[in-house]
Amino acid sequence: MKSYKLSEAEDLLIGKKGTKERDEYEFELKLELPSGAHLQCKLSQLQNIDY
């Protein structure tokens, strides 16, 4: 199983920085949980995906 850095997984699953989808994703992160808990949740979800 290959491991990915968070930024690599976000690029693959959401899109590269500067794309509409990635901008919306990052905007939602800032709105929903500024504490970073949302990132931790996303990271744990990404760790459960088989590549």
DSSP file (Angstrom, degrees, kcal/mol; ACC not computed):
  #  RESIDUE AA STRUCTURE BP1 BP2  ACC     N-H-->O    O-->H-N    N-H-->O    O-->H-N    TCO  KAPPA ALPHA  PHI   PSI    X-CA   Y-CA   Z-CA
    1    1 A M              0   0    0      0, 0.0     2,-0.3     0, 0.0    49,-0.0   0.000 360.0 360.0 360.0 130.6    0.0    0.0    0.0
    2    2 A K        -     0   0    0      1,-0.0     2,-0.3     0, 0.0    49,-0.2  -0.653 360.0-142.9 -85.3 140.0    1.4    3.4   -1.0
    3    3 A S        -     0   0    0     -2,-0.3     2,-0.3    48,-0.0    44,-0.0  -0.789  14.3-158.5-102.1 150.1    1.2    6.2    1.6
    4    4 A Y        -     0   0    0     -2,-0.3     2,-0.1     4,-0.0     3,-0.0  -0.926  19.2-118.1-125.7 147.6    0.5    9.8    0.6
    5    5 A K     >  -     0   0    0     -2,-0.3     4,-2.4     1,-0.1     5,-0.2  -0.495  38.1-109.9 -72.7 156.0    1.2   13.1    2.2
    6    6 A L  H  > S+     0   0    0      1,-0.2     4,-2.6     2,-0.2     5,-0.2   0.905 119.8  51.9 -56.5 -43.5   -2.0   15.1    3.0
    7    7 A S  H  > S+     0   0    0      1,-0.2     4,-2.1     2,-0.2    -1,-0.2   0.870 109.3  50.0 -64.2 -35.8   -1.3   17.6    0.2
    8    8 A E  H  > S+     0   0    0     -3,-0.2     4,-2.2     2,-0.2    -1,-0.2   0.913 111.2  48.5 -67.2 -42.7   -0.8   14.8   -2.3
    9    9 A A  H  X S+     0   0    0     -4,-2.4     4,-2.9     2,-0.2     5,-0.3   0.903 111.1  50.4 -64.4 -41.1   -4.1   13.1   -1.4
   10   10 A E  H  X>S+     0   0    0     -4,-2.6     4,-2.7    -5,-0.2     5,-1.8   0.913 109.7  51.1 -63.3 -41.5   -5.9   16.5   -1.6
   11   11 A D  H  <5S+     0   0    0     -4,-2.1    -2,-0.2     3,-0.2    -1,-0.2   0.914 115.9  41.8 -60.1 -42.9   -4.4   17.1   -5.0
   12   12 A L  H  <5S+     0   0    0     -4,-2.2    -2,-0.2     1,-0.1    -1,-0.2   0.909 125.5  31.8 -71.1 -43.4   -5.5   13.6   -6.2
   13   13 A L  H  <5S+     0   0    0     -4,-2.9    -3,-0.2    -5,-0.2    -2,-0.2   0.801 135.2  19.4 -90.1 -30.8   -9.0   13.6   -4.6
   14   14 A I  T  <5S-     0   0    0     -4,-2.7    -3,-0.2    -5,-0.3     2,-0.2   0.767 110.3 -98.2-110.7 -37.6  -10.1   17.2   -4.7
   15   15 A G      < -     0   0    0     -5,-1.8    -1,-0.2     6,-0.1    -3,-0.1  -0.522  44.4 -61.6 130.1 161.2   -7.9   18.9   -7.3
   16   16 A K    >   -     0   0    0     -2,-0.2     3,-1.9     1,-0.1     6,-0.3  -0.329  67.8 -80.8 -73.1 156.9   -4.7   21.0   -7.3
   17   17 A K  T 3  S+     0   0    0      1,-0.2    -1,-0.1     5,-0.1     3,-0.1  -0.294 117.8  36.0 -57.4 138.8   -4.5   24.4   -5.6
   18   18 A G  T 3  S+     0   0    0      1,-0.4    -1,-0.2    -3,-0.1     2,-0.2   0.214  88.7 117.1  99.8 -14.4   -6.1   27.1   -7.7
   19   19 A T  S <> S-     0   0    0     -3,-1.9     4,-2.6     1,-0.1    -1,-0.4  -0.520  76.0-116.3 -83.2 157.9   -8.9   24.9   -9.1
   20   20 A K  H  > S+     0   0    0      1,-0.2     4,-2.3     2,-0.2     5,-0.2   0.912 114.4  50.1 -58.5 -45.1  -12.5   25.8   -8.4
   21   21 A E  H  > S+     0   0    0      1,-0.2     4,-2.3     2,-0.2    -1,-0.2   0.906 112.4  46.4 -62.9 -42.8  -13.1   22.5   -6.5
   22   22 A R  H  > S+     0   0    0     -6,-0.3     4,-2.6     2,-0.2     5,-0.2   0.899 111.2  51.8 -68.1 -40.5  -10.0   23.0   -4.3
   23   23 A D  H  X S+     0   0    0     -4,-2.6     4,-2.1     2,-0.2    -2,-0.2   0.911 111.5  47.4 -61.7 -42.1  -10.8   26.6   -3.6
   24   24 A E  H  X S+     0   0    0     -4,-2.3     4,-2.5    -5,-0.2    -2,-0.2   0.911 111.5  51.3 -65.1 -42.0  -14.3   25.6   -2.5
   25   25 A Y  H  X S+     0   0    0     -4,-2.3     4,-2.1     1,-0.2    -2,-0.2   0.937 112.2  45.0 -59.3 -49.0  -12.9   22.8   -0.3
   26   26 A E  H  X S+     0   0    0     -4,-2.6     4,-1.8     1,-0.2    -1,-0.2   0.861 111.8  53.0 -66.9 -35.0  -10.4   25.1    1.5
   27   27 A F  H  X S+     0   0    0     -4,-2.1     4,-1.8    -5,-0.2    -1,-0.2   0.923 109.1  49.3 -64.5 -44.1  -13.1   27.8    1.9
   28   28 A E  H  X S+     0   0    0     -4,-2.5     4,-3.0     1,-0.2     5,-0.3   0.878 107.2  55.7 -63.1 -38.3  -15.4   25.2    3.6
   29   29 A L  H  X S+     0   0    0     -4,-2.1     4,-1.2     1,-0.2     7,-0.2   0.921 108.6  47.4 -59.4 -43.1  -12.6   24.1    5.9
   30   30 A K  H  < S+     0   0    0     -4,-1.8    -1,-0.2     1,-0.2    -2,-0.2   0.852 117.1  43.3 -68.0 -34.1  -12.1   27.6    7.1
   31   31 A L  H  < S+     0   0    0     -4,-1.8    -2,-0.2    -5,-0.1    -1,-0.2   0.911 116.0  44.0 -77.0 -43.7  -15.9   28.1    7.6
   32   32 A E  H  < S+     0   0    0     -4,-3.0    -3,-0.2     1,-0.2    -2,-0.1   0.979 129.7   0.4 -72.0 -59.9  -16.8   24.8    9.2
   33   33 A L    ><> +     0   0    0     -4,-1.2     3,-2.0    -5,-0.3     5,-0.5  -0.721  54.3 178.4-137.7  84.7  -14.1   24.0   11.8
   34   34 A P  T 3 5S+     0   0    0      0, 0.0    -1,-0.1     0, 0.0    -4,-0.1   0.660  76.3  76.1 -62.1 -12.6  -11.4   26.6   12.2
   35   35 A S  T 3 5S-     0   0    0     -3,-0.1    -5,-0.1     1,-0.1    -2,-0.0   0.629 110.5-113.0 -74.6 -11.7   -9.8   24.5   15.0
   36   36 A G  T <>5S+     0   0    0     -3,-2.0     4,-1.8    -7,-0.2     5,-0.1   0.409  84.8 120.9  95.5  -3.4   -8.4   22.0   12.5
   37   37 A A  H  >5S+     0   0    0      1,-0.2     4,-2.2     2,-0.2     5,-0.1   0.849  71.9  57.6 -63.1 -33.1  -10.7   19.2   13.6
   38   38 A H  H  ><S+     0   0    0     -5,-0.5     4,-2.7     1,-0.2    -1,-0.2   0.905 104.8  50.6 -65.0 -40.5  -12.1   18.9   10.1
   39   39 A L  H  > S+     0   0    0     -6,-0.3     4,-2.7     2,-0.2    -1,-0.2   0.905 109.3  51.0 -62.4 -40.9   -8.6   18.3    8.7
   40   40 A Q  H  X S+     0   0    0     -4,-1.8     4,-2.1     2,-0.2    -2,-0.2   0.904 110.9  48.8 -63.7 -40.6   -8.1   15.6   11.2
   41   41 A C  H  X S+     0   0    0     -4,-2.2     4,-2.0     2,-0.2    -2,-0.2   0.931 112.1  48.2 -63.6 -46.8  -11.4   14.0   10.2
   42   42 A K  H  X S+     0   0    0     -4,-2.7     4,-2.6     1,-0.2    -2,-0.2   0.901 110.0  52.9 -60.6 -42.1  -10.5   14.2    6.5
   43   43 A L  H  X S+     0   0    0     -4,-2.7     4,-1.8     1,-0.2    -1,-0.2   0.916 108.8  48.5 -61.8 -43.3   -7.1   12.7    7.2
   44   44 A S  H  X S+     0   0    0     -4,-2.1     4,-0.6     1,-0.2    -1,-0.2   0.864 111.5  50.9 -66.7 -33.8   -8.6    9.7    9.0
   45   45 A Q  H >< S+     0   0    0     -4,-2.0     3,-1.0     1,-0.2    -2,-0.2   0.917 109.8  49.9 -66.2 -42.9  -11.0    9.2    6.1
   46   46 A L  H >< S+     0   0    0     -4,-2.6     3,-1.3     1,-0.3    -2,-0.2   0.827 103.5  59.7 -65.3 -31.7   -8.2    9.3    3.6
   47   47 A Q  H 3< S+     0   0    0     -4,-1.8    -1,-0.3     1,-0.3    -2,-0.2   0.729 100.7  56.5 -69.7 -20.0   -6.2    6.8    5.6
   48   48 A N  T << S+     0   0    0     -3,-1.0     2,-0.5    -4,-0.6    -1,-0.3   0.387  86.2  99.3 -92.1   3.5   -9.1    4.3    5.2
   49   49 A I    <   -     0   0    0     -3,-1.3     2,-0.4    -4,-0.2    -3,-0.0  -0.784  68.0-139.1 -93.9 130.6   -9.0    4.4    1.4
   50   50 A D              0   0    0     -2,-0.5    -2,-0.1     1,-0.1    -3,-0.0  -0.749 360.0 360.0 -87.6 132.8   -7.2    1.7   -0.5
   51   51 A Y              0   0    0     -2,-0.4    -1,-0.1   -49,-0.2   -48,-0.0   0.361 360.0 360.0-112.0 360.0   -5.2    2.8   -3.5
